[in-house]
Amino acid sequence: MNITFSKWVQYYRRNNQNLKYIHWDDNYKLTTNEREIIIKSIQQFQLGENSEGKHLIKRAQEYVHQTQDQDYYEALIEFIKE
């Protein structure tokens, strides 16, 4: 099975049409155990990125400039949106 960035673009765009509603008013709180499991990952992400993925996008643009692989960039943008 050969998965290309073009196929990832298709996947994310198709998936975007079938997203489940998020109940933002849900008052669920993470348990202490759940927080402990994810905290290091979230802290690491926050050190170098923001919710729009600006640093990741900048690096992707550099990669595309070198490789001309526009599908990579588009797949990354769709991934961030998701």
PEURDA-V294561 format. One record per backbone hydrogen bond with DSSP energy under -1.0 kcal/mol. CO is the residue of the C=O (numbers start at 1). NH is the residue of the N-H. Records with the same first field share a line. If there is no record, write none. Layout:
CO: NH ; NH
This chain:
4: 8
5: 9
6: 10
7: 11
8: 12
9: 13
10: 14
11: 15
12: 16
15: 18
22: 24
23: 26
31: 35
32: 36
33: 37
34: 38
35: 39
38: 42
39: 43
40: 44
41: 45
42: 46
43: 47
45: 49
50: 53
53: 57
54: 58
55: 59
56: 60
57: 61
58: 62
59: 63
60: 64
61: 65
62: 66
63: 67
64: 68
68: 70
69: 73
70: 74
71: 75
72: 76
73: 77
74: 78
75: 79
76: 80
77: 81
78: 82
